[in-house]
Amino acid sequence: MHYIYGINSVTEALKARGRNFEWVGMAKERHDIRLQRLIEDCRRLSVPVRFLQRTELDRMAGNAAHQGVVAVTSAKQYSDLDDVLAGKRGQYSLVVVLDGVEDPHNLGAILRTTDAAGANGVVIPERRAASVTGTVTKASAGASEHLPIAKVTNIARTVEELKERNIWTVGLDEHAKQTYDALDYNMDCALVLGAEGKGLHDLVKRKCDFLVSIPMLGKVPSLNVSVAAAVVLYEIVRQRRAREGSASAK
């Protein structure tokens, strides 16, 4: 059995229709409007609801951060790279490639921002990296249920494949001389992010078309990977919106 928890996570999973729901457990003592709406969503989709003690929900979720809601579901269905590339949501493709992000909270935060930025989807490695667990789904506020997420065996090879498909690859590296905002992102591109503390693997770094950095003006040398992802993704959004605005004004 697989568990996802939290009101937003379960609500978005129901909307996305990407999982089979066995049942949804809800805290007996909770009677607010948000829970009532979720109960109505479950009934509309013929998903059974069980009312349980919080201690039982704690056990199912593995923590107490479930907000009184835990769902028993099928596993997250991963996509392949073709599915991610087919998920283009604007004039240009935008793919996020994660080279070994291990912290589930970081992965969840990146998925949430990736969805908000209108990207195609995300690529993660099969091994030595976080997968989409209940913790990730909760941290993403349910965005993980809407995004195509591809698991691949080799990130360096995937970067090569993206390049062969005319996707420009942009690696984020704290030692890069070019700053992230100096690059024109009005092109089909993939943002490649490294693991916490380690950054990009050398082979992945060498295969990227561009390497960019975020200027650090304080004492610490780098940002958390999920924060860095948000900074660059929204620079891409800003540039593309500015281009669209100037084009429509002509």
C-alpha positions in Angstrom: 0.0 0.0 0.0 1.0 3.6 -0.7 0.0 6.5 1.5 -0.4 10.2 0.6 -1.4 12.7 3.2 -2.4 16.3 3.7 -5.5 18.0 2.4 -4.0 19.6 -0.7 -2.1 16.5 -1.6 -5.1 14.2 -1.5 -7.4 16.8 -3.1 -5.0 17.3 -6.0 -4.5 13.5 -6.4 -8.2 13.1 -6.7 -8.4 15.8 -9.4 -5.4 14.4 -11.3 -7.0 10.9 -11.6 -3.5 9.5 -11.8 -3.9 7.0 -8.9 -6.3 4.3 -7.9 -7.7 5.2 -4.4 -8.5 2.3 -2.1 -9.9 4.6 0.6 -9.3 7.9 2.4 -8.9 8.1 6.2 -10.0 11.2 8.0 -9.7 12.3 11.6 -12.9 11.8 13.6 -12.6 15.0 15.5 -12.2 17.3 12.4 -15.4 18.9 11.1 -14.3 22.0 9.2 -15.3 23.1 5.7 -12.1 22.0 4.0 -12.6 18.4 5.2 -16.2 18.5 4.2 -15.2 19.5 0.7 -12.8 16.7 0.5 -15.5 14.2 1.7 -17.7 15.5 -1.1 -14.9 15.0 -3.7 -14.5 11.4 -2.5 -18.2 10.7 -2.7 -18.4 12.2 -6.1 -15.6 9.8 -7.3 -17.0 6.8 -5.3 -13.9 6.7 -3.1 -14.7 5.2 0.3 -14.1 7.4 3.4 -13.1 6.1 6.8 -13.1 8.1 10.0 -10.2 7.2 12.2 -8.4 8.3 15.4 -5.4 10.6 14.8 -3.0 8.0 16.3 -4.0 5.6 13.5 -3.5 8.4 10.9 -0.1 9.2 12.4 0.9 5.5 12.0 -0.2 5.4 8.4 1.5 8.7 7.4 4.6 8.0 9.5 4.3 11.4 11.1 1.8 13.9 12.5 1.9 16.3 9.5 -1.1 14.8 7.7 -3.7 17.5 8.7 -6.2 14.7 9.5 -6.2 13.2 6.1 -4.4 10.1 4.8 -5.2 8.2 1.6 -4.4 4.6 0.7 -3.6 4.6 -3.0 -1.7 3.0 -5.8 1.9 4.1 -6.4 2.8 7.2 -8.4 2.8 6.4 -12.1 6.0 7.7 -13.6 6.3 8.9 -17.2 9.0 8.5 -19.8 11.0 11.3 -21.4 8.7 11.4 -24.4 5.8 12.2 -22.1 7.7 15.0 -20.4 8.7 16.5 -23.8 5.1 16.2 -24.9 3.9 18.3 -21.9 4.9 21.6 -23.4 2.7 24.4 -22.0 3.9 27.4 -23.8 5.8 28.5 -26.9 9.0 26.9 -25.6 9.7 23.7 -23.8 11.0 23.9 -20.2 12.2 20.7 -18.6 13.7 20.4 -15.1 16.4 17.7 -14.7 17.5 16.7 -11.2 20.9 15.1 -10.9 20.5 13.3 -7.6 18.4 15.5 -5.3 18.0 13.3 -2.2 15.9 15.3 0.3 12.2 14.6 -0.2 11.3 18.1 1.0 13.6 19.6 -1.6 12.1 17.4 -4.3 8.6 18.4 -3.3 9.4 22.1 -3.2 11.0 21.8 -6.7 8.0 20.0 -8.1 5.7 22.7 -6.7 7.7 25.5 -8.3 8.2 23.6 -11.6 4.4 23.2 -11.9 3.8 26.9 -11.0 6.4 28.0 -13.6 4.5 26.1 -16.3 7.3 23.7 -17.1 6.7 20.5 -19.1 7.8 18.2 -16.3 10.7 16.8 -14.3 13.4 14.1 -14.9 14.9 12.3 -11.9 17.3 9.3 -11.6 16.2 5.8 -10.7 18.9 5.4 -8.0 20.5 7.4 -5.2 17.8 10.1 -5.3 14.4 10.9 -3.8 11.3 9.4 -5.4 7.8 10.6 -5.2 6.7 9.4 -1.7 3.9 10.7 0.5 6.4 13.2 2.0 7.2 14.5 -1.4 3.6 14.8 -2.4 2.8 16.7 0.8 5.8 19.1 0.3 4.7 19.7 -3.3 1.2 20.6 -2.1 -0.1 18.0 -4.6 1.8 19.4 -7.7 3.5 16.0 -8.0 0.2 14.5 -9.0 -0.2 16.8 -12.1 3.4 16.9 -13.4 4.8 14.3 -15.7 7.9 12.9 -13.8 10.3 10.6 -15.7 12.7 8.2 -14.0 15.8 7.5 -16.0 18.8 5.3 -15.5 21.5 7.8 -16.4 21.2 11.6 -16.1 24.3 12.3 -18.3 22.8 10.2 -21.1 19.5 11.9 -20.7 21.2 15.3 -21.1 22.7 14.0 -24.3 19.3 12.8 -25.5 17.7 16.2 -24.8 20.4 17.9 -26.8 19.8 15.5 -29.7 16.1 16.6 -29.5 17.1 20.3 -29.9 16.6 21.1 -26.2 19.3 23.4 -24.9 20.7 22.2 -21.5 21.5 24.8 -18.8 23.3 23.5 -15.7 23.3 25.5 -12.5 26.8 25.5 -11.0 28.0 27.9 -8.3 31.4 28.2 -10.0 30.1 29.2 -13.4 31.2 32.6 -14.7 28.0 33.4 -16.5 25.1 34.5 -14.2 21.7 32.9 -14.5 20.0 36.2 -15.6 22.5 36.9 -18.4 21.3 33.9 -20.5 18.3 34.3 -23.0 15.9 31.5 -22.1 13.6 32.1 -25.1 14.4 28.7 -26.5 13.5 25.1 -25.8 15.6 24.4 -22.7 16.2 22.1 -19.7 17.4 23.4 -16.4 19.8 20.8 -14.8 20.2 21.0 -11.0 22.6 19.0 -8.8 22.3 17.3 -5.5 22.4 19.0 -2.1 26.0 19.9 -1.1 27.5 18.1 -4.1 26.1 20.0 -7.1 26.2 18.5 -10.6 28.3 15.4 -11.3 31.4 16.3 -13.4 30.2 14.3 -16.4 26.7 15.9 -16.3 28.3 19.4 -16.0 30.6 18.8 -19.0 27.6 17.7 -21.2 25.5 20.9 -20.5 25.4 23.5 -23.2 25.6 26.3 -20.7 26.6 26.6 -17.1 25.2 29.5 -15.0 25.5 30.6 -11.4 23.5 32.7 -8.9 25.5 35.6 -7.5 26.0 35.1 -3.7 26.5 38.5 -2.0 26.6 37.2 1.6 28.8 34.9 3.6 27.4 31.5 2.5 28.5 30.1 -0.9 25.3 28.7 -2.2 21.5 28.5 -1.9 19.4 25.4 -1.1 18.7 23.6 -4.3 14.9 24.1 -4.1 15.4 27.9 -3.6 17.9 28.0 -6.4 15.5 26.2 -8.7 12.8 28.8 -7.9 15.1 31.7 -8.6 16.1 30.4 -12.1 12.7 29.1 -13.0 11.1 32.4 -12.4 13.8 34.3 -14.3 12.9 32.0 -17.2 9.2 32.9 -16.7 10.0 36.6 -16.5 12.0 36.6 -19.7 9.4 34.6 -21.6 6.5 36.8 -20.4 8.5 39.9 -21.4 9.0 38.5 -24.9 5.4 37.6 -25.3 4.4 41.1 -24.1 6.7 42.9 -26.5 5.5 40.6 -29.4 1.8 41.3 -28.7 2.5 45.1 -28.5 3.7 45.2 -32.0 
